[in-house]
C-alpha cells in the first residue's frame, strides 16, 4: 500500500450509519452509539495488515498451529475530546491496546491547533500508533498530533477519521506523506469557518450534547 493512500471504508453498514449521524435530528444518544460502532468498523479496516506469528494450541480435538498478533500491542491515540467517540469502538475490537491522549483545540479565530495535554505509554516509540480524530477538516489538529507523536519517537503511524475534506487531506499529506489515512467518506469542501460540507456539524458537540 502506498503510504500516501487514503482508504475510504465504504461498506454498506458504514454508509448507512454515517447517513444517520449526519441527520440534524439524530439524538445525542444515537449519535454517540453510531460513532462507537463506526469506530469498530474503521479499526477493522485500518488493522487489516497487522503482522501475525504462528502459535501452537490445542483444540478440544487435536493440536494445531494458529496465529496471533506479533510484536508489541497497538496504541490508539485519540485527539481530545471528540476522538474519544471513535476510541470506544476501537477498544471494543482491540481491548488490549494502549491509549495515548492528545489534547488539542482549534483556535476559533486562527484555526491553529493549540496543545494542552499529552500522556502516552513510555515505550510508545516502539509501537504502531493509530491517531483518531472524527473530522479531518483543515487538518491542523491532525498535523499537530502526528508531529507531537513523531517528536516522541513514533515511526509507524496511521490516521483514522470519520469524515475528511479534500483540503484537509492535501494539507495533512503535505506535512506527513508517510502517514496513511482511513476514512468513512470524503466530503465536498470546507466552508469559510473551516467546517466540512455537507459534514455533520461539530462532532464533539454532537457527541456530548453541547450543541
N, C-alpha and C positions, 0 to 999 in steps of 0.2 A: 504494500500500500504506500502510495506517495505520502510523504509527511505533510504535505500541504493540502491533502484532500479533505473536503468536507463531506461527511456521510449524512445523508438525510434519511432518517428512520421513518419510512412512510407506510409502515404496517397498518392495515385497516383499523385495528384496535387503537393505535396511537392517533390516527387521523380522527377517529370518532371522538375519543376523549378530549383531544385538543379543541375540536369544534365546540364541545360543551363548555370547556374552560373559557373560550373566547366570549361566549354569550354574556352580555352585561347582566342578565337576570339570574345567572348561576349564583347560588348561595356560597358564603364563605366555607361552610362545612363541605359542600360538594367540590368546590374548587380545590380545597386542601386535600381531599381524598383522591381526586384525579391526579393532582400533582405527584402524590406519592406513588400512584400506580404507574404513571408515565416514567417516573424516576427509575422504577424497576426495569421497564422495557428498554429505556435508553441505556441503562447499565448493561443489560444483557448483550446489546449490540456492541457497545464500546469495549467489552471484555472478551469478545469472540476469539481473539488470537492469543489469549494468555498461555504462557508456557505450561506444559504438563510434564510429569515424570512418572515412570512406571512404579507400581506398588503391588506387592503380592498380598492377597487377602483370602479368607476362607468363607465361602457362602455356606448355607445350610446343607449343600450337596457336595461341594468339592472345593479345592483350592483353584484360584485363578489369578491372572495378572490384570489389574485395573490401572487406573490413572488418577493422579491427584495434582493439584496446583503445585508448581515448582517455585522455589525461591521464597523471599520474604513476602509477607502479606501486603495487600494493596493499602494505599492511603487515599481516602476521599477528602477533598479539600473544598468545602462549601464557602462561598463568599457570603458573609452575613449581610442582611438577615435572610433574604429570600432564597438563598441557596439551600437553606435548611429544609425547605419543602420537598426538593428532589432527593436530599440526603436520606430521608427516612425510607423511601422506596429502594434506594440502592443498598442500604444496610439490611433491608429485608432479604435481598438476594445474596449479599456477601456480609454476613453478620460479624465475621472475624476481622473485617477491615479496620484499620486505624483511621482516625479523623484529625485533620489539621484545619483549624478555624482561622479564617482571614476576615478581619473586619475592615470593610471599605465602604465609603459612601461617595456618591457623586455630587459634587458641589452644584447646587441648582443654578448658579449664575455662570460659572465657567465650565461646568460638566467635567472638571478634572477630578480624578479619583483621589480620595484622602484616606490614608490608613489610620485606624485607631486601635487595632488589636491583631495579634498574631500569636498562635500557640500551636506547635506541631510536635510530633514524635522526635526524639533526639536523633534517631537514625534515619530520618526522612530522606537523606541524600542517597541512601541505598535502596530505596523503594520506588515502585511505579506510583505516580500520583495522578489522580483524576480530579481536575478542578471542576467545580459545579456552580453554575450561575444560570437562572432561568432565562434571562434576556441578554443577548449579545446585540446591543443597540449601537452606541458609539464605540463600544469595546474598551473604553478607558479603564474600567474596573478590572476586566479580564486581563488586559495587558499588564496592569499593575500587579495583579495577583500572581501571574506566571513569572513576572520579573522578580517578585519577592521570593518565590519558591526556588528560582534559579540561584538567587543570592545565597539561599540556604544549602545549595549544592545539588539540588534535584536535577537529574538529567533526562529521565523518562517521564514525560508529561503529556496529558491528554486533556481536552476540554469538552465537557458535556453541557449543552444548553437546551432549553425548551424551544425558544424561538431565536432566529438570527435575522439581522438586516444585512443586505449586501454591503453597505458602508462599514458595518462592524466587522464582517468577515475580512474585508480588504485591509482595514486598519490592524486587526489582530494579526493577520499573516504577514503584514509588513514588519511588525515588531517581533513576531515569533513564528517564522516559517517552518520551524521544526516541530510545532505542536499541532496535531490533527484535531479536528472538531467533529463532534456528533451533535445533531440537532433534529428536532421533530419537524421543523419547517423553516424555509427561508422566505420571509415576507417581502413586501414590495419596496419599502423605503423607510427612512426616518423623517419625522416632521420637524418643524422649526424648534421644538423643545427637546429633541433628541429621543423621542418615543417611537417605537416600532409601529408602523401602519401596515395592515389593519391591526395587528397585535392583539393584546388582551388587557391593556391598561398597565398599571403598576402591580407587578406580581407580588411584591411584599405586602402592599396594602390589601390586596385581594386574599392573600393567604391568612392574614391576621386580623382582618375586619377593621382596618384603619382607614379605609377609603371614605 
